[in-house]
Amino acid sequence: MKIPPFTTATKGFTLIEILIATAILAALAAGMWEASAYAKARGLKNTATAQVQLLETAMNAYRTDSGGTLPFGRGDEYSSHVLYKTLFCDHDNDGEPDTIDGATAMPYCPTLVIVKKHDTENQEGIPCMKYKISAKGEGGKRVSGKYYLIIDPWGNPYRYRLGYEVEDEKGKTGPGINPDFDIFSQGPDGLGQGKTNADEDADNVTNIRSWK
């Protein structure tokens, strides 16, 4: 008796089935990417909020030690250097706390860390790095050169403004929108001051502020 050869019938995927499977996988990948991007953005914002609070606490400690006086800042790039040298105690811009009466000054914000440019990822503490800037310095004089600035999680300088109730060394009140001082990050979009409908100075809605 002749036995017929054993055969198996195989059925391949149709083009429509392949397209549907590809579309499902693409949708899943897009959803995972969006969730990851949202989590990263939220993490950066939380980091900036915590850092601003640390800088605010440090500035209040400095104000106590200085008899209630505060440095002048107008919220520009140079104001980040004002914030840095005040809280890191580095007035000669050499990347080291100053020596006073033979002893090294203790920074008001111990979490400030000197790093090289573009080396802020996975860095513990609040990074400070040298930036080339051109802006008005103390007394309104133009300054140009490399200065240490305090950098936010998006790679931009934190900003500092003297409050509108505090006078500078010339008796002129500061440009801040709060009575004592403002410390803020310009947020992920890097935008600064804008105008409200009431035509009053206000910070961009994505800014991370010390007062909010």
C-alpha positions, 0 to 999 in steps of 0.5 A: 500500500502506497502512503502519500507523502506528509504535507503541511499547509502554511498560510502567510500574513496578508499585506493588510495584516502586516500593515495593521500590526505595523500601525499598532506597534507604531502607536505603542512606540509613540505612546511610550515616547510621549510618556517618557518625554513627559516624565523627563520634562516633569523631572527637569521642572521638579529639579529646577523648583528644588534648586530655586528653593535652595538658592532662595534659602541661601540668599536669605542666609546671606542677607542675614549675615550682611545686615539685611543688605542684598546685591543688585541684580536686574535679571539679565545674564550678568545677574546670574554671576551676581547670584553665583559670586554672592552665594559661592563667595567667589568675588574674584571669579576664579572658581574657588571660594575667597580666602578671608583672614587666612580662612576659606569662605564657606559658600552659602549654597553648599550644593553649588558645583563648578563644572565644565561647559556642557557637562551638567548631565548626571551632575549632583548639585547645582552646576556653575560654569563659565559663560562668555557674556556681555551685559551691564555690570554693577553701577551700570558699567558694561562688562564683557568676558567669561564669568561663572554663572549658575545653570538651570536643568535646561542649560540656561543661567538662573536669573536674579533681581533686586526687589522693588522695595530694596535700594541699591548703593545709589538709593535706587530701588531694584527692578524685581516684581517682589519686595525683596528679591526674585530668583528664577529660571526662564524654564524650558522655552528660555523666554524671559519677561513678557507683558500681561494684559494690564501692561505690567511686568510679568514673567513668562508662564513657564518660568520657575520662580522662587515665589511660586 
